[in-house]
Amino acid sequence: MAMPETLPDIKKETRPDSTTSLEPGYLVICWDDPVNLMDYVTHVFQVVFGWHRQKAETHMLEVHETGRSVLLREGMEKAEFYVHQLHKYNLHATLERDAS
Amino acid sequence: MKLIRLGRQKLKFEIGEEEKELLFQVLLFYPLVPATHHRLNQDRRIPDPNGNQQLLESALRDQQQENRALLAKLLKQPRRFTQSEGGYYVSFSRPEVEWLLQVLNDVRVGSWLALGSPLHQLEIQKGMSKPKAQKILAMDIAGYFQMAFLQALQKYSPTMND
């Protein structure tokens, strides 16, 4: 895992991100469970998000090792859509408002 | 179950007679996961959580009905399975494999929920009740076929032809 860099004492600029300025962002989170097969979870991430295998596997391993993985940050409607897609495959996924 | 041919549109397998019987038996359990199982969120800051939850459950119920109809159709197609030396040949389109994966996983997750969501893998033991043993078996069999389909899909290359 990459280490954080030590930066000069510069005040962080607030980024005028279009999503944050117009509407709150929502996080699509996938949670670990002891029943879904690792290969299956990777496959679902590939199908639902159109990710290549390596990216899907990285998120699957994060779920497996840390208990959860933030998969996406989106507007409410899109985030809900993705959570619903993950539920169709019986993965444990939730929607959270992004606090950052 | 062995992958025989992998094309852009279809996957052809050879399946043993007993395997076919097991696949049919395990598919007949579908659906097992209640639509109320999935929670959209636990975040109170999200607008109208109850309304959204109801929409989710209704959509999941609709999807289960649709899958059940597709499944009934599949199980009633004797011509889909043709005799081979070691059992049967069977072909599935890629969308069919996709929903078979969903259906099999529903049986796996639903059996696990019915077993009380154990943290560790359960094994069938002497003296265990029949329903409990059946659920453990269903989980294992569903997982076996899921892995067979997933391994077949992993072999896919976009340059393949049917």
Interface residues (C-beta under 8 A of the other chain):
Chain A: Y26 P34 V35 N36 L37 D39 Y40 H43 V47 M76 E80 V83 H84 H87 K88 Y89 N90 H92 A93 T94 L95 E96 R97
Chain B: V33 H38 R39 L40 N41 Q42 D43 R45 I46 P47 N52 L56 A59 L60 Q63 E98 L101 Q102 N105 D106 R108 V109 W112 S117 P118 L119 H120 Q121 M139 G143 Q146 M147 L150 Q151 L153 Q154
